[in-house]
Amino acid sequence: MSAWLMVALVALGLPRTVLADLDVVAPESGFVYYVLALTPFAVWLVVAVARRSRRPFLDFLVLGVLYGLSLVLVHQALWDVGDSLGHRPPEGAVSFADQFSGIWHDLALRGYTSVIALVIGVGTGLIMALIATLAHHVRRTSNASAEQNPQGRA
């Protein structure tokens, strides 16, 4: 997958991340949120199924890592801006960070949210990698069948 395509696919997810972190569009708040949240992955799915690739699994796994890193960067960059993620971190992150004190508390909070963001990115990339690999296999199998039987006769 070309670098420009990867950047474009990662960039599709940034509006939802930025707007949700700044509490402009609250998570799971309605139609706009779901369009922003699901459109990038619908496009990823179309690319995974329709695009020919020599290494579909690796392409989408790298894409997932890049997406996860973009989530980490946005979350950290906007951490203290307005009513952002830093002012309302997930309960699991708070519970984890409460085991620490002082500066370690903030590092644990930020670290926890960063790990979750990476897991989301890599997990999404892994799922799309499996779909892309399956689509690649189906295309290759159907092309091989078409070459063996060019006129559709049994």
N, C-alpha and C positions, 0 to 999 in steps of 0.2 A: 504494500500500500504506500502510496506516495506521501511525503511529509505534508504537503499542502492539504491532502484529503484528511489525514489524521488531525491536523490542526483545526480544520473546518468541523470535523465530527466532534472534537472535544469542545470547540467554541459553541456548538449548539446547546450544550448543557449549562453554559455559564449564566445566561439570563436568569434561569430559575434559581440557581445557587445564590447569585448576588441579591436578587429581589427577596428571596426567602430569608437570607442572612440579615438583610436590612429591615425585615418585617414589613416590606411593601406589599408582598403577596404572602400571606400566611400559609404555612404548609397545610396541605389537604383542605384548603379553604373553598374550593369550588372550581368552576370551569376553567378560569384563566390559569390557575395553579396546575391543573392536570394537563392542560395543553402545553404549558412550559415544561412540565416534568416528563411527559410521555413522548412528545414529538421527537426529541433527540434520539430516543431509543427506537422509535419507529423507523427513523431514517437509518440508524445503525442496522436494524433488521433488514431493511431493503438492500442496503449495501452488502450485508453478509450473504444474502440469498442471491442477489443479482450479479454481483461483481465477481469476475474471474480473478483468481489469485493463485500464485504458485505455493504460497504458504499462508493459507487463511487462518490457521490456528494462531500462529505467531503474530500476524498482523493485528488481530483483535485482542490478543493478550497484551501487546504493547499499547494498543489504543486504551484498554482498560487501565493500565498503569498510568498513562498520561492523563486520563480523565480523573483518576484518584488524586494524582498530584495537583491537578487544577483545583479540585475541591479543597485540598489542604491549603493551597496558596490563597484562594478566595477567603476561606474561613479565617485564616490567620491575618490576612490583610485587613479584613473588616471586623476583627474581633472586638475592638473597642469603639467602633463607629456607631453613633446613634443607639438605636434599640436593636443591636445586632446579636449574633450568636454568643458573644462574650458576656452579654447581660442576661442571657437565658439559655445556658447550656443544657444539654439533655440530662435527665435525672441520673442515668447510669454513669455519666461522666462526673457528675457532682458526687455521687456515692463513692466512686473510685477515688476522686481527689480528696475527699474528706478524711482519707486515711493518712494524709500528709499535712504538714503545716508550713506556714511561711511561703517562701518562693517555690518550694516543692509542690505546694497545693496548686498554684497556677500552672506550673510545668506539667503536672499530672493531668490537669483539666485540659490543657491544650494538647498534650500528647495523646490522651484518650480520644479526643475528637479527631485528631489527625489519623490515628490508626483506623478508626471507624470509617473515615473518608477514603482511606486507601483500600480498605476491605470492600467498600461499596464499589469503588472503581475497578479493582481487580476482579471482583465477583461478576460485575456486569460484563467486563471484557471476556472473562472465561465463558460465560453463558453464550455470548455472541460468537466466541471462537468455536465453540462446539457446533453452533448452528451453521456458521460459515464452513466449517470442515464437513459437516453432513451435506450441505448444498454442493460443495466441491465434489464430494464423492458421488452424489446422485448425478451431477452433470457429466462427470467422467464416465460413469457406468452407462448412462444413456447415450453418450457420444460413441462409446465403444460398441454398444448394441447397434446403433445406427450405421456404423462403419461396416459391421459384419453382415448386416441385413439392409442394404441401402434402399430397397424398394418396398420394404415393409412386409416381405413374404416370410412365412414360417418354414 
